[in-house]
């Protein structure tokens, strides 16, 4: 049966790609915008030793490195922002226009 003019024959043309991007970045890589900052709480395959991601959020560039030395799937044991430890998984808002280095250690 042929497709009608309002049906896409390719699911990537229907908005699926943008929802996949949201799912991957926010729920797998765990980099999620919040009101008070940028949360980082990955849920990745335990075989991954880590990953790096660059994210622009509210005019600030975040260079995020996630380390997974214990080969776990989820759980954050430490978070540092520009070398300073931060409690929890929320990176507090930083000065607009700055570049921020973040290291997340899973465990």
N, C-alpha and C positions, 0 to 999 in steps of 0.2 A: 504494500500500500504506500503510495507516495506521501511525502510530508507536505503539510499545508504551509503557506508562506510564514505563519507565525511560529512554526516549530523549528528549532535548531537541530541540524543533523549531527552537530558536534557539541557535546556537553560543555566543552571549554568556552563556547561562545555564549553561554547562558548565565554567567556569573559564578560558575563553579570554581574557576581558577582563583578568584578573589577570596572565596570562602576557604579554599585549600590553603592559601597563603595565611589567612588568619589562624586556621587550625594548626598549621605547622609552626608558625612563629610564636603564638601565644600558648598553645596547649602541649606541644611537644618540646620545642626549645624553651618554652616557659617564660619568654620575655613579653610581659603584659603591661600595658599602660594602666596606671591607677590615678586617682585624683591627687594623691600626695607624692607621687613619684613613679618610678618604673620598677615593677616587681620582676624578680628572676627566680623561677622555681621549676626547673626542667623535669620532664618525665620522658627519659630517653631509653633506648635499649642498653642493657647492662654491658654489652660488648663495646660500646663507644667509650673511648678514653677521654672524650671531651669534644669541645667545638669552640669556635670563635664566631661572633656575630657583631656587626656594627649596626647601631640603631640611632636614628635621629628622633629625638623626642622633645617637644616644646623648645626648639631652637638650640638644643644641646646635642653634641655628638657623643655617644657612648660606645666605647670599645670594650666589649664584654668577652671575657675568656672563661669558659666553664671547664673545670678539671674534674675528672672522675677516677681518682686513683684506686678506689675500692670496687670499681665495676658494679655500681648499684644502678637501679632504674630511676630512683627518685630520692629526694631528701637533700637538703643543703646543710652543711656543717659550718661553713664560714663564707663571709662576704666581705670583700674589701673594696673601698672606693678611693682611688688615688692613694693606695697604700694604707689607708686608715680602716680599721675594722668597723663594721656596721652590724648591729643586732638585727636578726630576722632576715627576710628576703626582699625588703623594699629599699631601693636606692633612693634616698631623699632627692628632691628637686635640686638641681645645680644651676649655677649662673648661666643665663641664656648666652649662647655664642661660645661657650667653653667646650673643651674636649675632656671627657672623663674616662679614666681607665678603671675597669671593674674586673675583679677576679672572684669567681664563685667556685667553691670546692664542694663537691657532692660527697656524701658518705652516710 
